């Protein structure tokens, strides 16, 4: 059975779940050499250690990969190079700040009598099939997040400290985009007769791969199947701290991009650029780096009181000063690495 052991000195402040995930993902690869089913990864903090001159800042990380028999030297070398590259990349910030030794070795298990049984493969296959089916269908639930960019909060200024709220929000400000708001990429969105213009909030949509409830920030991204481009349309309004259902829940007010970028293809969801073009001209460029609550923290905060199922989607927040469009205009949203979304707005017919 394959194993991964990680030992590290106690003077390192490591995000061990993230490091274990990085090493395990690199080791598993396509599953031919280091199969996921049955793989176990452990991290052990070592407080009693002495490194070279004994200075308290000296630190180390040591990884042991234990593989079964029958692997060629070339296979093991490829495994080692792949994992060590991922390991050194993940630890580069620590090495830049402190004296740090990084080492790794690959061991081949001794031929011993082993007994084992597990149903990991069956569960993994069923989970993958369920997640794929959920991603192919329209979401059961789409939850939006208001006031989640620094610019949005700064624009409120002193209003956040005025009655009836008297303080900035201490928890995520959420709203629902119900099923009647869903629309497809390329669809013509008909504005209601009483609506002259709409705000086009370009959003990163986080699609869940499995049930997420009360998850921690360190493991939050492990619950993400991928990301979509979403247009959060709304009738312009001044409400900030309360749900603007009449303004946000009109028919067709949540177009969703066709494609979904797998989570593994997005190295950092908090480092994405978002562009909105109106009638072919760039109208707004923003970044997920401006989020008040980054993606992992937002997931952790929201799942403390509500659960998401596979295929459900959480919108991380529309940018401040979203462009306003009228009937006859077209918007196109682009998030590099994630995808595009575009819709034409039309006036209601009598």
N, C-alpha and C positions, 0 to 999 in steps of 0.2 A: 504494500500500500504506500503511495507517495506521501511524503511529509515535507513541510517547510518549517524550520525553526529559525526564529529571529531573536538574537540576543543584542541588547543595547545597554550602554552605561546609563546609570541613573541621573547623570547631570544633563542629559539630553531631554528636551521637552518635545516629544514626538507625538504626532497624531497616529497612534499605533493602528487603529482600524484602517485608516487610509493607507498606511505603509503596507500592512498585510494584504490589502486589496491590490495594491500596485504590484507587489511581488507575485502574488498568486495569479493575477491576470497575465503577467508576463510569462510565468512558468507554464501555465495551461496552454496558451497559444491556441492552436487548432485542436488540441486534445489528443494528438497522436502519440506524444511522448510522455506527457505528464497529465493523465486523464483527470478531469474535474471531479467525476464521481468518486467519492472516497478520499479526495485530497483534504488534508488538514493543515492549517496554518496556525502557528502559535508564536506569540511574542513574549519575551521574558526580559524584564528589567533587572539589571545586575547593579546592585549598589556597592558591593565590595569588589573593587578591582584596582589594579595598579598599572598604569600605562607609562612607559618610558621613564621620564624624570619624576613621575608622581604628581605633576601639577594638577590641581583640581579641575582645570578647564579641559584637560585631555579627555576625549570621548571616543567611543567606538560603536560600530554596528557590524555584527557578524551574522551571516545567513548561511544556513545549511540546507541544501536540497537533497533529499533522499529519494532515489529513483529505484525502480525494480530492475530485474535482470533483462538482458536481451537488447539493450540500447548500444548502438555503435559509438565509437569515439567521436565521429563527426556529429552524430545527433546530440551527444552530451555537450560537445563544444558549442554547438549552435544554441542549445538551451542556456548554457552559462553566459554566453555573450549577450543574449536577449535579456536575461534577467538582470545581469550586472549593469547593463546600460540603463534599464528602468530604475534600478536601485540607486545608482549614482545620480541620475537626473532628479529623482525625488528628494535626495539628500543634499543636493547642491547648495540650497540656501543655508543649511547647517554648516556645511564645509566652508562656506564663504565667511561665516561668522565666528567659527571656533576651530581649534585643532581637532581633527576628526579622522579616524581610521575606518575605512570601509573594506570589508573582506567577505568573501563568499567561497564556499566549496560545494562540490557535488559528490555525494556518496552513493555507492551502489549497495543495495540491501544484501546482507548475507543470505545464502540459501538456507532458510529455516522452515520449520513446519508452521504454516500460518492458517488460522481459521478466521473467516470474516463473512459477514453478510450485511448488506445494506440495500435500501430501495431508493438511493439517491437518484439514479438514472431515471427511474419511473417518475419521480416527483419533478425532476428537472424538465423532462419531456412534457409532462402535463402542464407545468407552469409556463413553459415557453409557448405551448399551443394556446393556452388560455390568454396569454398576453398578446399573441399575434392576432387572435380573433377579436380581442377588445380594441386593438389598435386599428383594425380594418373597419370597424363599425364607428358610427358617430358616438361621441362621448355620452356617458350617462349623466355626467355633471361637469359643468365648467364654472369654476369659481374665479372671479376677478379680484384684484387687489388695488385699492385706491391709495393715493398719497405714499407711494413706495419709491419715489425718487427724491433726491435731495432738492432738486429744483422745485418740485411741487410743494414741499414743506417751506422752502425759502420764500416762495411766492405768496404764501399765506401771511407771512410776517406776524404782526401783532394779533391778527385775527384768531390765531390758535390759542391765545391767552385770554380772549374775551368770552363773556357768557354766550351760550350756556355751558361751554366745554372747559374753558379756563386753563387748558394745558394741551400740549401736543398729544396725539394718540399714543398710548403705551402698548397697544396690541395691533396686529394687522387690521386694517379697515377693509372689509370684504363685501362683495356683492355677488349675485348669481346671474349668469347668462343662461336662461332656460332654453329648452330644446327649440322653441319657436324662433329663437334668434339665430340658429345655425344656418349658414349659407356656404356655398362652395366657391372655390377659387374660380374666377371668370364669370360668376353669375351676375346678373343685373339686379342691383338692390333698389327697390322702389321705396322712396321716402314717403312716409305717411302724409296725408293731405295737410295736416296742421304743423308740419315740420318744414322749415325753409332751408335749414342747413344742419350738418352733423359734424361732430368732431371725430376724426379718424385717429384712434389710439393704436399705434403699432406695438404689438405685444409679442413677447416670447412666451409660448405655451409649453408648460411642462406636462408631459404625458406619463402617467404612472404605469408601471409594469405589473404591479401586484398590490394587494391591500396594504395601505399605509395608515397606521394609527399609532399615535404617541411615539414617533420615531425620533431619535436623537440627531442633532446637527451633523455629527461625524459620519453617520451612516445614511443620511437622508438621500444622497445621490444614488445610493444602491437601489432605491425604489423607483428610479426614473427609467422608463423605456426609451424615451427620446424627446425631441423638441419639435414644435411646429410654429409656423408663422400664423398669427391670428390678428384680425382687425377688430378692435373693441370699439364699435361705433356707439355714439351717444349724442342725444340732443344736448346742446350747450346748456349748462345749469350751474348754479352757484353752490349747490350742496356739496359738502365735503365729508362730514363726519357721519352722515346717515345714508342709507341705501337710496339711490335715485332710480327706483324701479321703472317709473314711467319714462325716464329719459334713456335708460340703458337696455330695456327689455322689449323693444319694439321688434316686430317680425324682421328677420334678416340682419339683425344688428350684431351678429358674431360670425363673420366669414372665417373659415378655417382652411388653411393651406392643404393641398393634396398630400404632399410629401411629408415624411417624418424623418428627421435626422436621428439615427441611433445615438443613444447616450454615449457609447464608446467613441463615437466620431467627434465629439465635442470635448476638447481637453479642459476648457474652463467656461462654463455657462455665464460666468460673471465678467467675461472679457469679450463680449460680442458687440459688434456695431449694428445699428438698426437704421435703415434709411427709408424715408417716405417720399415718393415722387408724386406730384400732382400734375396731371396732364403732361407728363413727360419731363417736368422740371423738378429738381431736388427741392423739397420744401422743408425737410427737417432731417438732421442726423443726430442720433443719440446713442448711448452706450448702456449696456447692462451694468457696467462698473459704477453707474450713478445710483444703483438701487440702495435704498436705506437698509433693507433686509436682503442680503444676497440670497441666491436661490436655495442653498441648503438650509440656511437659517429660517427662511420663509416657510419651507416645507415643515421643518421641525416645529415652528410656532403654530402653524395652522393645524397640523395633525395632533396637537395636544388636546383639541376639543372636537375635531371632526375627522372622519375616516374617508379615504379615497380608495376606490377600487381600480382594477386594471382598466386602462382606457380613459379614466377620468383625467381632467386637465385643470391645472392651476395657472392662471395668467399672472406673471410676476409684477405687472404694473405698466400702465401706459405712461409715455413721457409727458412732461409738462409742456403746455403751449402746443398741443396737438393741432395740426392744420384743420381748418373748417372748410367743408366742401358743400356745394349746392348741386341740385339736379343738373345732369349734363356733364359733370366732371368725372374724372377717373383718377383713382389712386393706385399706386403700386408700392408694395412694401417688400424690402429686401433685407434679409439677415444672412450675411455670408456664412457658409457652412451649414445653414439650416434650410433655407429655401426662399421662395417668393410667393406673393399673393397679390392679386389685382382684381378690382371690381369697378364697374361703371355704375354711377348713381342715376336714377331716373325719377321723374316726377310722377305722382299718383295720377291715374286717369280717372275721369269723372264717371 
